[in-house]
Amino acid sequence: MGWLYVILYLVGWPIGVYGMFKKAGVAPWKAFIPFYNTWIICELCGISKVWFWLQLIPFAGQFITIWITIIFVMQFGRFSLIDHALTAIVPFIFLPFVGFSDKVRYIGPDAVKLYRKSTAREWIDALVFATVAATLIRTFIFEAYVIPTGSMEKTLLINDFLFVNKMTYGARIPETPLSFPFVHNFMPFSTTTPSYSKAVHWPYKRLPAFSDVKRNDVVVFNFPAGDTIINEPNYGSALPYYQVLRDYYHGDRAKLLAEHQIIVHPMDKTDNYIKRCTAVAGDTLQIINTELYINGKKAYVPPTSQMEYLVTTNGNSFSDQYLQDELHVKLNPVNESDEPEKKQIAPNVYQFDVTADVIEKIKKLPNVVKVEYDLQDYKGLFPYFDKKDSSWTPDNYGPLWVPKKGVTVTLTPQNIDIYRRIIHTYEHHTLEEQGDSFIIDGKKTNQYTFEYNYYWMMGDNRHRSQDSRYWGFVPETAVVGKASLIWFSWQNGPRWKRIFKSIH
């Protein structure tokens, strides 16, 4: 349907302008010369040629072309809101009507100057302009984002409000352009009504970038495993559909679908996540006893990152006032999505989720006997090898190579788990597995060449982060932008020290 609309637009728009040029006394054949036709329209309407050049900006220029066309329609006495809406939405129908109807005549720019809008119309036009301008800024320049969970503590705190720079990596052209302004995937006050239409779907494209995604950038992206969600409380992205399918239904998709409400989102409408890019395309990563290695070298550790530690005491308790006031350990979080950073899990044994400098201070307390990492042993990790055969855990993981655009790999029964979702879901090829053989797009092969770059994203709060270890690679198609600035922060009042703080 999207391509049909484009074809109708490309055919109907110049046909309508042909008739309008003829009525305005301009050689009508000029309507069929791309760009020159809008140059003529600017001259007829007395519009600055600056607007002609601005319409050449990719995607955003389409809105300027619509505005120029609306001004041209006004030269034919069509001033109503309905006229302008029809010009914007179905120009392939309305412009031929204006150009060839005997009831519509050309009145020219001098007559347009005599037209006066009502107060209500002035407000409507201002609102439409503000909505379009804000949508363009939000889509192509920057977008506000609020931190919902503690997965990036203490780099980013819950209720930090960020600006996400979309120009750094090149803004994406919206894949689902028909959507309600200023909301993401659901309509306001609804948890079931999508805010977008799938009637028009454009292929993945990006505007030119200032920079590639780099190691250690803090990145906002669409949750790759969020294309299908269980749309019920306590599920969604917090407990992903694919994890539930594996861990609780053991692959029985029919049973899961019968028992839960399922919603499928396009990639650009899955929930937004924010993590640190720890490995880029072509890197090999490995985690050994909580320490991350990239290409065989210890990775950068943000000084604000947190880990969980087991602290054994001699029986004497901690001073909660000291922990809160001096070490800033959260004992009683006020946010529902947050967790306390100190828990007693056994007699004389406490779990602390703190930064490296804080744990060094805790080690020196007189009641502390031993401090060690609280190593996690969960086995349901990407790429979902048989849990009995896999030794990979969140703290001992890999090695794993991150796919890179243009690189060809040999597919085997041993590595297909790593690449299956890339081939089928992210790069949209059919994939059949027949024993040791693979059929891609109907052709038997054991070779595959990647079409996109991929990234490995992890939270700075390593033990309390649902990240790439659990759901895999982030394709470049899912990257939204670079987190650049905290413009506001709130916790029982403004956190003044965090306002206008850059993100590293």
C-alpha positions, 0 to 999 in steps of 0.5 A: 500500500505504501508503494501504491501511495508513492506511485499515485503521488508521483503521477497525480501531483504533476498532472494536477500542477499541469492544469494549474500552470495552464490556468496561471498562464505558465507553459504547462509542460514545465509541471513534469520537470522535477524540482523546476516545477516547484521553482516556478511555483515559488515564482508564481507565489512570490515565495523566497527561493530559500524555501526551494533549496530547503525542500531538497533536504532528505525527508524533512524537505517533503514537508516544505514541498507540501507547504509550498503546494498549499501556498500554490493552492491558495492562488486558486482561492482554496483557503479552507482547512479542508482544502489544505488537508486534502492538498497534504494528504491526497494531492494526487486527487485534489490537485487535478481537481483544482487544475481541471475543474471549471469551478476553480480559477486562478486569482494570483498572489495579489488576491491572496494578500487580501485574504484574512484568516479567522482567529480560530484558523490562526490558532489551528495553523500555528498548532499544525506548524508547531506540531510539524516543527516539533516532529521534525526536530524529534525525528531528525535532531534530538529527542527527550528521554527519561531513565526508567530503570537502574540498569545504568547506575550510577552513570545515569539515575532513574528520573534523569531526563536526557537529550538524545542526539540523533544526528551523531549516528545519522537520523533514521528515516521513520519506517512507520511514518504514519503515527500519532505525534509525540508518542512512541508505540501506544496511544496516550492513556492506552496500553493496547492501541498502537500509536502508528499504522502499518499501512505505510512501511519504508525500508531502513535508511539513515541520513549521513552520520557525523560518527559511527557508534564507538566503543563506550558510547552511551546509546539509545536503541530500539529493543531488538527482542521487543518486536513481539511482546506479551502485552500484560503487566510485568511482561513487555520488555521487562520479561520479554516474549522470547525469554518466556517462550524459552524458559516457561513454555519450552518453545511451545508457541501455540500454548503461549499464544493461547494464554497471553495477549501478544502484540507485534511492533515494527523495529522503530516502535519497540521500546527504547533502551539505553546501554553502553556500547561495549563492543562494535562490529568486528570485535571479539568479546569475553567476560572472565569472572566479571571482567570484560575483555575486548579483542583480548584486552581488558575493556574500559570500566566506567568509574560510575559502574556498579557490581554486586558484591557479597560482604561477610561481617563478623556479626556486627551490623552496618551504620545505615546513616553512614552508608546513606550519607557518606557512601550514598548507598540506596537503602530504601528506594522511592521508585518502584522500578528501583532496588535497594543497594544493600540486602541481607541474604544470610546471617552475617552476609550482605549483598551490595550493589555499588561502585568500585570506590565504594566497595573499597571503603566498605572493605575497610570497615571494622566489621567486614571480614570478606568481600567477593563478587556475587557471581551469577550462574543464570544459563538462559543467555544468548545465543541459547545453547542447550543450558546443560551443555553451556558454561556461559553465565552473565559473569563468565561469557564468550568468547563471541565475535560481533558481526560486521557488515560485508564479512562472510561467515561459514554457517554450521550447526554449531554456530547457527544459533548465533546468526539465526535471528540476524538472517531471518529477523534483522536482515529479512531472509528466509532460512531453512535448516535441513540437518547440516545444510542451510537454505537461504532465500531458496538457495542451498548454501553454508555462506552468509554475508552480513548486510549491517553492522552489529553492536554489543550493549551492556548496562553499567550496573552489570548485575542488574542489567538486562542487556546483550548477554540475554538477547544478543546483538543490536543491529544498526537498524535499531540504533536511535541516537547518542545520549549526550546531555542530562537536561533535568533530574528529579528525586524528591525535588531537582537534583541540581548537580546533575542538571546540564551534565554531559554523559560519558 
